[in-house]
Amino acid sequence: AQALSWRAPALPGQRVADLPYTSGSTASPKGGGIRHDNLLYTLADIDAALAHDEDSVMVSWLPVYHDMGLIYGLLQPIAQGFKGVLTPPEAFLQRPLRWLELITRHRGTHNAAPNFAFDLCAQRATPEALATLDLSSWRGAVIAAEPVRPSTMGRFAKAFAPAGFRLE
C-alpha cells in the first residue's frame, strides 16, 4: 500500500546525487560530485545510444562502487524501467563464463565490462561451454574502464559466434 502512494521527491537538479572518488592512480584521490541533472542526462544519453526498451535485460557483474557498475549496471535499468540481473564481481572472477550463462538464462540484451572480461571469456570458451550458451539475445554492450583491444573483440566474436553472438 505504501508503494502505491510513493511520489518521487522534488530534488533540485543542482544537488549532488553521487560523490565518487578518483582511484588516485595518477594523483591523490579526489571526490567529484555528480549532480542529479547530470546523472539523468547521462542515463538518457546512454539510453539513446543503446536503444533500450521494455524488453531489455541488463546483466551485470560489475561492482556498484565503480561508476560503470553503478550507472550502467544498476541505475540504467531502474531509470528506464527494464529488468536488471546483478551478480557479484567475485562470481565472475571465479568463473567468467557464468556471466554468459546469466545472459543465456535471462535472455540478456545489454551489459558492460572492461576489455579483460571479454578476453577471459574467450580464453575459456570450450565446445562443452558453447553447447550450453545462447547469446542471440545480446544487443548492446559498453566496453570501457581500460583500453578496448580490437584483437580481443575479434577473438571473443569468433569464439562465441557458434553460441549466437553477433559482433555488430
C-alpha positions as CSV (number, residue, x, y, z in Angstrom):
1,A,0.0,0.0,0.0
2,Q,2.9,2.4,0.8
3,A,4.4,1.7,-2.6
4,L,1.2,2.9,-4.3
5,S,1.3,6.2,-2.5
6,W,5.1,6.9,-3.0
7,R,6.0,10.0,-5.0
8,A,9.4,10.9,-6.2
9,P,10.9,13.7,-4.1
10,A,11.4,17.1,-5.8
11,L,15.1,17.3,-6.0
12,P,16.8,20.3,-7.4
13,G,18.9,19.3,-10.4
14,Q,21.9,21.1,-8.9
15,R,22.0,18.9,-5.9
16,V,24.8,16.3,-5.7
17,A,23.4,12.8,-6.4
18,D,26.7,10.9,-6.2
19,L,30.1,11.7,-4.8
20,P,32.6,9.3,-6.5
21,Y,36.3,9.4,-5.8
22,T,39.0,9.0,-8.4
23,S,41.2,6.0,-8.0
24,G,44.3,8.0,-7.3
25,S,46.3,6.2,-10.0
26,T,47.7,9.5,-11.4
27,A,47.3,11.8,-8.3
28,S,45.8,11.8,-4.9
29,P,42.2,10.6,-4.9
30,K,39.7,13.4,-5.2
31,G,35.9,13.5,-4.8
32,G,33.9,14.9,-7.7
33,G,30.2,15.5,-7.2
34,I,27.8,14.4,-9.9
35,R,24.6,16.4,-9.9
36,H,21.1,15.0,-10.3
37,D,20.6,16.8,-13.6
38,N,24.0,15.5,-15.0
39,L,23.2,11.9,-13.9
40,L,19.8,12.0,-15.5
41,Y,21.3,13.5,-18.7
42,T,23.9,10.7,-18.8
43,L,21.3,8.0,-18.3
44,A,19.2,9.4,-21.1
45,D,22.2,9.7,-23.4
46,I,23.3,6.1,-22.7
47,D,19.7,5.0,-23.3
48,A,19.5,6.8,-26.7
49,A,22.8,5.2,-27.8
50,L,22.0,1.7,-26.8
51,A,18.3,1.6,-27.7
52,H,16.9,0.1,-24.5
53,D,13.2,-0.8,-24.5
54,E,10.8,-2.6,-22.2
55,D,12.2,-5.9,-23.3
56,S,15.8,-5.0,-22.4
57,V,17.6,-7.1,-19.8
58,M,20.8,-5.8,-18.2
59,V,23.2,-8.5,-16.9
60,S,26.0,-7.1,-14.8
61,W,28.7,-8.4,-12.5
62,L,30.4,-5.0,-12.2
63,P,30.8,-3.6,-8.7
64,V,28.3,-0.9,-7.9
65,Y,31.1,1.1,-6.2
66,H,32.6,1.6,-9.6
67,D,30.9,4.2,-11.9
68,M,30.3,1.8,-14.8
69,G,28.6,-0.8,-12.4
70,L,26.6,1.9,-10.6
71,I,25.4,4.0,-13.5
72,Y,25.0,1.4,-16.3
73,G,24.7,-1.8,-14.4
74,L,22.3,-0.7,-11.7
75,L,20.8,2.8,-12.3
76,Q,20.2,2.4,-16.1
77,P,17.6,-0.4,-15.7
78,I,15.9,1.5,-12.8
79,A,15.8,4.8,-14.7
80,Q,14.5,3.2,-18.0
81,G,12.2,0.6,-16.3
82,F,13.7,-2.6,-17.6
83,K,14.9,-5.8,-15.9
84,G,18.3,-5.9,-14.4
85,V,20.2,-9.0,-13.3
86,L,23.1,-8.5,-10.9
87,T,25.7,-10.9,-9.7
88,P,28.7,-10.2,-7.5
89,P,32.1,-9.5,-9.2
90,E,33.5,-12.4,-7.3
91,A,31.1,-14.8,-9.2
92,F,32.5,-13.6,-12.5
93,L,36.1,-13.8,-11.3
94,Q,35.7,-17.3,-10.0
95,R,34.1,-18.5,-13.3
96,P,34.0,-15.9,-16.1
97,L,31.6,-17.9,-18.3
98,R,29.0,-17.5,-15.5
99,W,28.4,-14.0,-17.0
100,L,27.5,-15.6,-20.3
101,E,25.4,-18.2,-18.6
102,L,23.3,-15.5,-17.0
103,I,22.9,-13.8,-20.4
104,T,21.6,-17.1,-21.7
105,R,19.3,-17.8,-18.7
106,H,17.8,-14.3,-18.5
107,R,17.9,-13.5,-22.3
108,G,20.2,-10.6,-21.5
109,T,20.3,-7.9,-24.1
110,H,22.7,-5.4,-22.6
111,N,25.7,-5.3,-20.4
112,A,29.0,-3.6,-19.7
113,A,32.5,-4.9,-18.9
114,P,36.2,-4.0,-19.3
115,N,38.2,-5.5,-22.2
116,F,39.7,-8.1,-19.8
117,A,36.3,-9.7,-19.2
118,F,35.9,-10.4,-22.9
119,D,39.4,-11.7,-23.1
120,L,38.9,-14.1,-20.1
121,C,35.7,-15.5,-21.6
122,A,37.4,-16.1,-25.0
123,Q,40.2,-17.9,-23.3
124,R,37.7,-20.2,-21.5
125,A,35.5,-21.0,-24.5
126,T,35.2,-24.7,-24.9
127,P,32.9,-26.8,-27.1
128,E,31.2,-28.0,-24.0
129,A,30.6,-24.5,-22.7
130,L,29.4,-23.3,-26.1
131,A,26.8,-26.1,-26.3
132,T,25.1,-24.6,-23.2
133,L,25.1,-20.9,-24.3
134,D,22.7,-18.9,-26.4
135,L,23.9,-15.3,-26.8
136,S,21.5,-14.5,-29.6
137,S,19.5,-12.1,-27.4
138,W,22.6,-9.8,-26.8
139,R,22.0,-6.4,-28.5
140,G,24.5,-4.0,-26.9
141,A,27.5,-3.7,-24.7
142,V,29.5,-0.9,-23.1
143,I,33.2,-1.8,-23.2
144,A,35.2,0.7,-21.1
145,A,37.4,1.3,-18.0
146,E,40.5,0.2,-19.8
147,P,41.7,0.3,-23.4
148,V,39.5,-1.7,-25.8
149,R,41.5,-4.0,-27.9
150,P,40.1,-4.9,-31.3
151,S,42.0,-8.2,-31.2
152,T,40.2,-9.2,-28.0
153,M,36.8,-8.3,-29.5
154,G,37.7,-10.3,-32.6
155,R,38.7,-13.4,-30.6
156,F,35.5,-13.1,-28.5
157,A,33.3,-12.8,-31.5
158,K,35.0,-15.8,-33.2
159,A,34.8,-17.9,-30.1
160,F,31.2,-17.2,-29.3
161,A,29.7,-17.0,-32.8
162,P,28.6,-20.6,-32.5
163,A,26.6,-19.6,-29.4
164,G,24.8,-16.9,-31.4
165,F,27.0,-13.9,-30.6
166,R,26.9,-11.2,-33.3
167,L,29.7,-8.6,-33.3
168,E,27.5,-5.9,-34.7
